[in-house]
């Protein structure tokens, strides 16, 4: 059994077996554990914390990821005949005409608020324990869950702007209102600067947990986007937070870029915070099904037919040169069976040749089912039907390098920005930059190549547009996306279901629907 399973599986099994206590038992109960009899070992503590981590399984390739990527310039979901129209939702996310009734947007709200609620439940339970029953490392455990909650809240605020700030599990749901984004930022800054220093360092026991380095990565993300959230930039603070990770000495760039995303990628020395997945025990990473062509079932001997959906827009694909080893993250050209034979589509009798050209958002032609480069950054796992064993990467060292480089450039003191970027480019096998190459547009393009399909592109484009006044996020794009009329699309609408559930919620500016 893999290392991560020894930490995670007991967590998942035991999370629902702990009762807050009761005053009378009419019969003996053998399948539940009272808090007074729990928290005796690190394994028991991890088992209880699991309910706060379980919602993370929806993040790396689920609703949050899909909205953040499809609304950016690096992922598009074209309608292929009758496939992938889905009421026009995918096209609306790409063109930024999304409305408040899209299920993916409501799903993202639900996934993130679920994570926040589970963290609040854990913290509430820990707060009610008598001192004699608290975990031995109680302060560290509480700090860990507060920083994990801060991650959920960061994504929540980033996507929806003014969102409810709830830190007490016992809050009356009828009294929940939204907090201003600047107040959420202030809350997160305080939570992180207070609790991150209390977290554990990297070890075998902390795999899949929020560690000190993971906390500083989140703090760097918060400061890097401070101008978006508050109107005031915090470039030096962003550089300093990223530097905490870099100078910790606990992480190194992998010589093989793709080892960070391989099946059984727990040995990566670069990944900082991941979501553990396992084909047998922990479902959630099914990106192979969402992106691969139907016929790639035979390439990887999958047990389920891929959905032929997500692909790279042509312009984004073209940012990768042939010399760039990262270009291998895209499946293009003639597709082969696992035995090496050219694949032929059974329905059309056409060779399965994936083209990087996506010229329309919708086309019924048979050849259009082959349009678009498909991502194999997370290596497809033979013999699976999705739910692969590639752990989902949330934070990794290369991102710390790029964040520090950007923050230093924007602060007017490039420092070691050039050497940081060139370390990443050297791994990719592309020429080193000179100081003349170290421009912000170039850095944004490099972030795209390095961080493609890792869920950060929307965040990056909005930050660069806010700081530089260039319409990176709101710009017209091919296929079929016009220039946004204004910047209200920087945040998503409050979902219809949430407005119905809580009439106190106020719709974001620029969107209709209450």
C-alpha positions in Angstrom: 0.0 0.0 0.0 1.3 3.4 -0.9 2.6 5.8 1.7 -0.2 8.3 1.2 -2.8 5.6 1.8 -1.4 4.8 5.2 -2.1 8.5 6.1 -5.3 9.0 4.3 -7.4 5.9 4.2 -7.8 5.6 8.0 -8.8 9.3 7.9 -11.6 8.6 5.4 -12.9 5.6 7.2 -12.9 7.1 10.7 -14.0 10.6 9.9 -17.7 9.7 10.2 -17.3 7.6 13.3 -16.7 10.3 15.9 -19.6 11.5 18.0 -19.6 14.9 19.9 -21.0 13.1 22.9 -24.4 12.3 24.4 -26.1 12.2 27.8 -27.7 8.7 27.7 -27.0 5.5 25.9 -29.9 3.0 25.8 -27.6 0.3 24.3 -23.9 -0.2 23.8 -22.6 1.2 20.5 -19.6 -0.5 19.0 -19.1 1.3 15.7 -18.7 4.9 16.9 -16.1 6.7 19.0 -16.6 9.5 21.5 -14.1 12.3 21.4 -13.2 11.5 25.0 -11.8 8.2 23.8 -10.2 9.6 20.6 -7.1 11.7 19.7 -4.8 9.2 21.6 -2.5 8.7 18.6 -1.4 10.7 15.6 -3.3 8.2 13.4 -6.5 8.9 15.3 -6.0 12.7 15.0 -5.4 12.4 11.2 -8.6 10.3 11.0 -10.6 13.1 12.5 -8.9 15.8 10.3 -9.8 13.9 7.2 -13.3 15.4 6.9 -11.7 18.8 6.3 -9.4 17.4 3.6 -12.0 15.2 1.8 -13.6 18.2 -0.1 -10.1 18.8 -1.6 -10.6 15.8 -3.9 -13.1 17.9 -5.9 -10.6 20.8 -6.5 -7.8 19.8 -8.9 -9.9 18.7 -11.8 -13.5 19.5 -10.7 -15.7 22.5 -10.9 -13.2 25.0 -9.5 -10.5 23.9 -11.9 -12.9 23.8 -14.9 -14.3 27.3 -14.4 -10.8 28.8 -13.8 -9.4 27.2 -16.9 -12.2 27.4 -19.4 -12.6 31.1 -18.7 -8.9 31.6 -19.4 -6.9 31.4 -22.7 -5.6 27.9 -22.1 -8.6 25.6 -22.2 -11.7 25.5 -24.5 -14.5 23.0 -24.7 -15.9 23.1 -28.2 -19.2 21.6 -29.2 -18.5 18.6 -31.4 -21.8 17.7 -33.2 -24.2 17.1 -30.3 -21.4 16.5 -27.8 -20.5 19.1 -25.2 -23.2 21.6 -25.9 -24.8 21.1 -22.5 -27.1 24.0 -22.8 -24.3 26.3 -24.0 -22.6 26.4 -20.6 -19.1 25.6 -21.8 -19.3 28.2 -24.6 -20.6 30.8 -22.2 -17.7 30.2 -19.8 -15.2 30.6 -22.6 -16.9 33.7 -24.0 -17.5 35.2 -20.6 -21.2 35.4 -21.1 -21.8 33.0 -18.2 -25.0 33.5 -16.2 -26.0 32.7 -12.6 -27.8 29.5 -13.5 -24.7 27.4 -14.7 -24.4 24.2 -12.7 -20.5 24.3 -12.9 -20.5 27.7 -11.2 -22.9 26.6 -8.5 -20.8 23.4 -8.1 -17.7 25.4 -7.5 -19.5 27.5 -4.8 -20.7 24.2 -3.2 -17.3 22.5 -3.3 -15.6 25.4 -1.6 -18.2 26.2 1.0 -18.3 22.5 1.8 -14.6 22.6 2.5 -15.0 25.6 4.7 -17.9 24.0 6.6 -15.9 20.8 7.2 -13.0 22.9 8.6 -15.4 24.8 10.8 -16.8 21.5 12.1 -13.3 20.1 13.0 -12.3 23.4 14.7 -15.6 23.5 16.6 -15.2 19.9 17.9 -11.6 20.6 18.9 -12.6 23.7 20.8 -15.1 21.8 22.9 -12.7 19.1 24.0 -11.4 19.3 27.6 -7.7 19.9 27.8 -7.1 16.3 28.9 -8.6 15.0 25.6 -7.1 17.4 23.1 -4.4 16.1 20.7 -0.9 16.4 22.1 0.0 18.8 19.3 -3.3 20.7 19.5 -2.0 24.1 18.5 -0.4 22.7 15.4 -3.5 20.8 14.4 -5.7 23.8 14.9 -3.3 25.9 12.8 -3.3 23.3 10.1 -7.0 23.3 9.7 -7.2 27.1 9.8 -4.7 27.3 7.0 -6.6 24.7 5.0 -9.7 26.7 5.6 -7.8 29.8 4.3 -7.1 27.9 1.1 -10.8 27.2 0.5 -11.6 30.8 1.4 -8.9 32.1 -1.0 -10.4 30.3 -3.9 -13.9 31.3 -2.8 -13.0 35.0 -2.6 -11.0 34.8 -5.8 -13.9 33.3 -7.8 -16.9 35.1 -6.3 -15.6 38.3 -4.7 -17.8 39.2 -1.7 -18.7 35.9 -0.1 -20.0 34.9 3.4 -17.3 34.8 6.1 -18.3 32.0 8.5 -15.8 30.8 11.0 -18.2 29.2 13.5 -19.8 25.9 12.7 -22.9 26.8 14.8 -23.7 30.0 12.9 -27.4 30.5 12.3 -27.7 30.0 8.5 -30.5 32.5 8.3 -28.2 35.2 9.4 -25.3 34.7 7.0 -24.5 37.7 4.8 -21.6 38.5 2.5 -18.3 40.2 3.6 -16.5 42.7 1.4 -13.5 41.3 -0.5 -11.1 43.6 1.2 -12.3 42.3 4.6 -11.9 38.8 3.5 -8.3 39.6 2.4 -7.6 41.1 5.8 -9.0 38.0 7.5 -6.9 35.7 5.4 -3.7 37.7 5.9 -4.2 37.5 9.7 -5.1 33.8 9.6 -2.0 33.0 7.6 0.6 35.1 9.2 -0.6 33.9 12.6 -0.9 30.2 11.9 1.6 29.3 9.1 4.6 29.5 11.4 3.0 26.9 13.7 2.7 24.3 10.9 4.8 21.2 10.5 7.6 21.0 8.0 7.8 18.5 5.2 8.0 14.9 6.2 6.6 11.5 5.3 3.9 12.0 7.9 2.7 15.3 6.4 2.2 14.1 2.8 -1.2 15.4 1.6 -1.4 17.8 4.6 -1.1 21.5 4.7 2.5 22.2 5.8 4.5 25.3 6.5 5.6 25.5 2.9 2.1 25.1 1.7 1.0 27.9 4.0 3.7 30.2 2.7 2.7 29.4 -0.9 -0.9 30.4 -0.1 0.3 33.6 1.6 2.4 34.4 -1.5 -0.7 33.9 -3.7 -2.7 36.2 -1.5 -0.1 39.0 -1.5 0.6 38.5 -5.3 -3.0 39.3 -6.0 -3.5 42.0 -3.3 -4.0 44.7 -5.9 -6.9 42.7 -7.3 -8.6 42.2 -3.9 -7.9 45.5 -2.2 -6.6 48.0 -4.8 -3.1 48.1 -3.1 -0.2 46.0 -4.4 2.0 44.0 -2.0 4.8 42.8 -4.3 7.6 42.7 -1.7 5.5 40.7 0.7 4.7 38.3 -2.1 8.4 37.9 -2.9 9.2 37.4 0.8 6.5 34.7 1.3 7.6 32.8 -1.8 11.2 33.1 -0.6 10.3 31.3 2.6 9.5 28.2 0.5 12.5 28.5 -1.8 15.0 29.0 1.0 13.6 26.3 3.2 15.7 23.8 1.3 13.0 21.2 1.6 12.1 21.2 -2.1 14.0 20.9 -5.4 13.0 21.1 -9.0 12.6 17.6 -10.5 14.9 17.0 -13.4 11.9 15.5 -15.2 9.0 17.9 -15.4 6.5 15.2 -16.0 7.5 13.2 -12.9 5.5 15.8 -10.9 2.3 14.6 -12.6 3.0 10.9 -13.2 1.0 8.0 -11.9 2.3 7.4 -8.3 3.9 10.8 -8.2 4.5 10.8 -4.4 8.2 10.8 -4.9 8.3 14.3 -6.4 10.7 16.6 -4.6 9.0 19.6 -6.1 5.4 19.1 -5.2 4.5 21.0 -2.0 0.8 20.5 -1.4 -1.1 17.8 -3.2 -4.4 16.0 -3.1 -3.8 12.3 -2.8 -5.7 10.1 -5.3 -5.8 6.4 -5.7 -7.6 4.4 -8.4 -8.9 2.0 -5.8 -9.4 4.1 -2.7 -9.6 7.8 -3.4 -11.5 8.9 -6.5 -11.4 12.4 -8.1 -8.7 12.7 -10.8 -10.5 11.9 -14.0 -8.9 14.5 -16.3 -7.9 11.7 -18.7 -11.5 11.1 -19.5 -12.4 14.8 -19.9 -9.7 15.6 -22.5 -8.8 12.5 -24.5 -10.5 11.5 -27.7 -12.9 8.6 -27.6 -10.4 6.4 -29.5 -7.7 6.9 -27.0 -9.3 4.2 -25.0 -7.1 1.9 -27.1 -4.0 4.0 -26.6 -4.0 3.5 -22.9 -6.1 0.4 -22.5 -8.7 2.3 -20.5 -11.8 0.6 -19.2 -14.0 3.6 -20.0 -14.3 5.7 -23.2 -12.9 9.2 -22.9 -15.4 12.1 -23.4 -13.5 14.0 -26.1 -14.0 17.4 -24.5 -11.3 19.7 -23.0 -8.5 20.9 -25.3 -6.0 23.6 -25.8 -6.9 26.7 -27.9 -4.6 27.0 -30.9 -3.0 30.3 -29.8 -2.0 28.8 -26.4 -0.6 25.6 -28.0 1.5 27.7 -30.3 3.3 29.3 -27.3 5.3 26.0 -27.0 8.3 25.7 -29.3 9.3 22.3 -30.6 12.5 22.5 -28.4 10.4 22.9 -25.3 10.1 19.5 -23.6 6.9 20.7 -21.9 5.2 20.5 -25.3 5.0 16.8 -24.7 2.1 17.5 -22.4 -0.1 17.7 -25.5 -1.4 14.7 -27.5 -1.4 15.7 -31.1 -1.0 14.0 -34.5 -1.7 10.4 -35.4 -2.9 8.5 -32.4 -1.7 4.9 -31.8 -3.0 1.9 -30.1 -1.1 0.5 -27.1 0.5 -1.9 -29.6 1.7 1.0 -31.8 -0.9 0.6 -34.6 -2.5 3.8 -36.1 -5.9 4.3 -34.7 -8.9 4.5 -37.0 -12.2 5.9 -35.9 -14.8 3.2 -36.1 -17.8 5.5 -36.9 -16.2 7.6 -39.6 -13.3 5.4 -40.8 -11.0 8.4 -40.5 -7.5 8.2 -39.1 -7.5 9.5 -35.6 -5.2 12.5 -36.1 -5.5 15.1 -33.4 -5.1 18.6 -34.8 -3.9 21.6 -32.7 -6.3 23.8 -34.7 -9.6 24.8 -33.1 -11.1 27.4 -35.4 -14.7 27.2 -34.2 -16.7 26.8 -31.0 -19.1 24.5 -32.7 -18.9 22.3 -35.8 -20.9 19.1 -36.7 -18.2 17.8 -39.1 -16.7 14.4 -38.4 -13.2 15.8 -38.5 -14.0 18.3 -35.8 -14.0 15.6 -33.2 -10.2 15.5 -33.7 -9.7 19.3 -33.2 -7.6 20.5 -30.4 -4.5 19.3 -28.6 -5.3 17.1 -25.6 -3.5 17.3 -22.3 -1.5 14.3 -21.0 0.3 16.4 -18.4 -1.2 14.1 -15.8 -0.1 10.8 -17.4 -3.2 8.6 -18.3 -3.2 5.5 -16.2 -3.6 2.3 -18.2 -6.4 0.0 -17.1 -8.4 2.8 -15.4 -11.9 4.3 -16.1 -10.8 7.7 -14.7 -10.1 8.2 -11.0 -6.4 7.7 -11.6 -3.6 7.5 -9.0 -1.9 10.7 -10.1 -2.0 13.0 -7.0 -3.4 16.4 -7.8 -0.9 19.2 -7.6 -2.0 22.4 -5.8 1.4 24.0 -5.0 4.9 23.2 -6.3 8.3 24.8 -6.2 8.4 26.0 -9.8 5.4 28.2 -9.0 7.3 29.7 -6.0 10.1 30.5 -8.4 7.8 32.3 -10.9 5.9 34.1 -8.2 9.0 35.5 -6.6 10.4 36.5 -10.0 7.2 38.4 -10.9 7.0 40.1 -7.5 10.6 41.2 -7.7 10.2 42.6 -11.2 7.1 44.5 -10.2 8.7 45.8 -7.0 11.5 47.2 -9.2 14.3 45.0 -7.7 14.7 42.0 -10.0 17.2 40.4 -7.7 17.4 36.7 -8.6 14.4 36.7 -10.9 16.4 35.9 -13.9 18.2 32.9 -12.4 14.9 31.6 -11.0 13.2 31.7 -14.4 16.2 30.3 -16.2 16.3 27.3 -13.8 12.8 26.5 -15.1 13.7 27.1 -18.7 16.8 25.0 -18.4 14.7 22.0 -17.3 12.4 22.6 -20.3 15.4 22.6 -22.6 14.8 26.1 -24.0 17.4 28.9 -24.3 18.2 30.9 -21.2 16.8 34.4 -21.0 19.0 37.5 -20.8 17.9 40.5 -18.7 16.3 42.0 -21.9 14.0 39.0 -22.0 12.8 39.4 -18.4 9.6 41.3 -19.2 6.2 40.9 -17.7 4.5 39.8 -20.9 7.2 37.2 -21.3 6.9 36.1 -17.7 3.1 35.6 -18.2 3.7 33.5 -21.2 6.3 31.4 -19.3 3.8 30.9 -16.5 1.4 29.6 -19.1 3.8 27.1 -20.4 5.0 25.9 -17.0 1.6 26.0 -15.1 -0.7 24.9 -17.9 -3.9 23.2 -16.7 -3.0 23.5 -13.0 -5.9 25.8 -12.2 -4.1 29.1 -11.9 -4.5 30.7 -15.4 -7.6 32.8 -14.7 -6.0 34.1 -11.5 -2.8 35.0 -13.5 -4.6 36.8 -16.3 -6.7 38.9 -14.0 -3.7 39.9 -11.9 -1.7 40.9 -15.0 -4.6 42.9 -16.4 -5.2 44.7 -13.1 -1.5 45.5 -12.7 -0.6 46.4 -16.3 -3.8 47.6 -17.9 -3.5 45.1 -20.7 -6.7 43.1 -21.4 -5.2 39.7 -20.8 -8.4 38.2 -19.3 -11.1 40.3 -21.0 -9.4 40.2 -24.5 -11.0 38.8 -27.6 -9.8 35.2 -28.3 -10.2 32.6 -31.0 -12.4 30.7 -31.4 -15.4 33.1 -31.1 -14.7 35.1 -27.9 -15.3 38.8 -28.3 -13.7 41.5 -26.1 -15.5 41.8 -22.8 -17.6 45.0 -22.5 -16.2 45.6 -19.0 -14.4 43.9 -16.1 -17.4 42.6 -14.2 -16.3 39.2 -15.5 -13.3 39.2 -13.2 -15.6 37.5 -10.7 -18.3 34.9 -11.4 -22.0 35.5 -10.6 -23.5 34.4 -7.3 -25.2 31.1 -8.3 -29.0 31.0 -8.6 -29.4 28.2 -6.1 -27.4 30.1 -3.5 -29.6 33.2 -4.0 -32.7 31.1 -3.5 -31.3 29.3 -0.5 -30.1 32.6 1.2 -32.1 35.7 0.2 -29.6 37.9 2.0 -27.0 37.3 -0.7 -26.5 40.2 -3.1 -25.7 39.4 -6.7 -22.4 40.6 -8.1 -22.3 43.8 -10.1 -22.9 43.3 -13.8 -25.0 40.1 -13.5 -28.8 39.8 -13.5 -30.7 37.3 -11.4 -31.7 37.3 -7.8 
